[in-house]
Amino acid sequence: MDNQQINYLLVGICTFHWNADFHKFCEVCNFDPEHAYSHKKWQEWQQLVSAIKAFDQNTLIKLIEAGHSPAS
């Protein structure tokens, strides 16, 4: 992934997180908002966004590239 692709991913995640509520999340993911599974996934989504936002873009790029590099 190059810098532009990482940026596309991050902007998409953060913009959706900012604009969408639980019901929109369920609609996009095709989850039943009345089901406990949907609430669990909503919590995991919140955790994912928090974790991603904890790192700057350059660090994320380094980590992704390291994951695609052969082990030393």
N, C-alpha and C positions, 0 to 999 in steps of 0.2 A: 504494500500500500504506500502510495506517496502522500505527501503533505496535503494535497488537495482532497484526496479520498478520505483521509483521517478527518479533515475539517468538515467535509460533507456529512460524515457519520456523526460527529460531535454536534454540529449545528442541528441536524435532524433530531437527534435524541433530546437535546436541551430545549429546542423549540417545541417539540411535542409535549415534553414534560411541563413546560411553562403554560401552554395553552389548553391542555386536555385535563379534564376531570376523570373521576373513576368511571363514569358512564361512557365517556368517549373512549377511554382505554378499553373497556369491555367491547364496545362496538367495533373498534379497529381490530382487536384480537379475536373477535367472534366468541367472547366469553359470556356466559349467563351471569348478569350482575347479582342475581339472587343466590348463586352457588358459592359455597365457602372457598372453593378452588380459585375463583375469580378474585376474592379478597386476598388470598395468599399471594397470587401472582401480582396484584397491585402493590402489595408490601415489598415484594422482591423487586419490582420495577423501581420503586422509590429508592431502595437500597442500591440498585445498579446505578442509577443516576447520581446518587451521592458519592459513590465510589469513583465513578468516572470523573466527576467534577473535582475530586481531591487531587488529581494529577494535571499538570499543564500539558499542552499538546505535544511539546517536544519530548517529554518523558514518555508519554503514551506511544509515540512513534518509535522511540528506542526500545521499549518493551515489546512492541509488536514485531519489530525487525529482529530482535533477539530470539523471539519465539519461532521465527522462520529460518534462523541460522542453524547450521549444524552445531551440535554440542561440542564444546572445546575439550 
